[in-house]
């Protein structure tokens, strides 16, 4: 009896601990006048997808988990050097995005249905061509693809690490006659010329550096001008050097209290684009001839601090004329085109669409790669009917 009583008490305490998180959550929801989330479990059929979504929602909204998770992650990071589920620690203070690393090791995906990026891109190219508008696509390399040696010394001999899905998609796009800017080849050349010194991506962020922005913007502009799709404009832009301190998104993903004081912000020399005639920072023009679609690689430096220093502004500077843009973080595969569908006026006067998307979205893009129709045609009242364009 003396042996079983403590055992029973331990079981009772342990059970109470397990049930306490759910009890606290229900109490908080009732206090806020909300229906307890646990009832959502009985509103849908118990399929694997619904159960997974229910589990994710519980985890995201649990008050106890949200209070304890940062401190647990702090302990894991401090004691075990474990950066968590989204981030992987590399060499020399570099961090990498775990989904990007996992993308490199996966087999090429099956090209079926809404998950086939090539089918979606070809369809969009053909829709644009029917309106006399050209399409050029620019897959932005994962940081992990360009600097594998900063992740592990076993990759020291690799110039690049391009995943099998990426290679397959690039080959299929080329075979389909889709115009593609190959940043993998360009960035590889820049690395060789710079004697392997890191510089195209930020050490503690998943995005490119100002140097990476410059290479990409120059490459797209040169291709458009060489193809004759766009003529260089007469707007003159100046460059304003603006040092910017940036706390990397990979550090923020750690969700560790005080992590931003442990690692100093990365100071980069961004280059703001300024209109020479007005002295004002670059601004999009909705009636521009070029429309740029993309994800957070277009947001960084452009809509983030310092502003007007990202890909969009530098593309405009290289072309000598303003462009217009739609940016959707993580949604360049489908969501950004759905947003364009809701904004038909942005299609007026367009000659070219530049479509940027990060490499890993070839497999991991939000909402897959759906076939999205162009918005209804809107007449400007000035231009004539659209000029026909070759699908190639």
C-alpha angles and dihedrals in degrees: 000000000000088000097048098046096064088044090054091048092051090051091048093049092045091050091048090053091051092050097041096079092055092044093051091048093051091048092051093048092049090047089055091050093249129137109251110262092227089078089066087074090071098044096074136045110271095249122152091251094050093046091049091050090048091051092049091050092050091051094047096047101037110120093203093049092047090051096047102034098075092050093045089050089048090055093047092049095045099042104028101022087236110156095193139245100316104036135060123195116232134182129303095013095310123140129198137202108251096216088054092054092046090050090061094058099046124102118251109282124245110262100231138132121326092347094069108098094188093057091049093047093048091049092051091046090053093047090052093046090055087062095045094257124132126220128212121178128205118191105201111220120242111250086239091060095054100040107030089145090064088061100049136000088229086075094054091110093052120095091190138356107215113181122236093245091054093049091049094048094047091051093048093048090051091049089050092054095245113154108241133181105217105212091172091069093040095049091046089056092048090052092052092049090049092053091246096299111153111246114124095075135035118256097229100026131071093227136083125270124240087267090056090050092053094051093049096046092047092049094051093045093049091049093050092048094044092050090050092234091125132024119221110260129224099239109120118214130190130206123237114194109224121178108217129192111215129188104213120245089228089062091050090051089061089071089205117151110247095006093131090060091049091057119041117231115266110250113212130179102239121189116221118207114230129189103242094210097051104022089229126131116263116279131188120252113216089208094054120129093236125063118193121202122188154113139264091313085073093045098054112097089354103070094005122067126335094018130215091039102098137093096286095054093044092048088054090050092051091049094044092231138076122263132195128234148193117205126191118176109236092349105093093115097064115335096068091055090048088054090051089052088060092050106054094163089072089068092064115114093001122153101166138027117202110201117196124183132163116255097243090059088072083082105012104040116142111257090007120251104313125179103250122190121231115252117266113282114263120200118224091204089236110062122071125231117312117276115243116248133195115255087232 
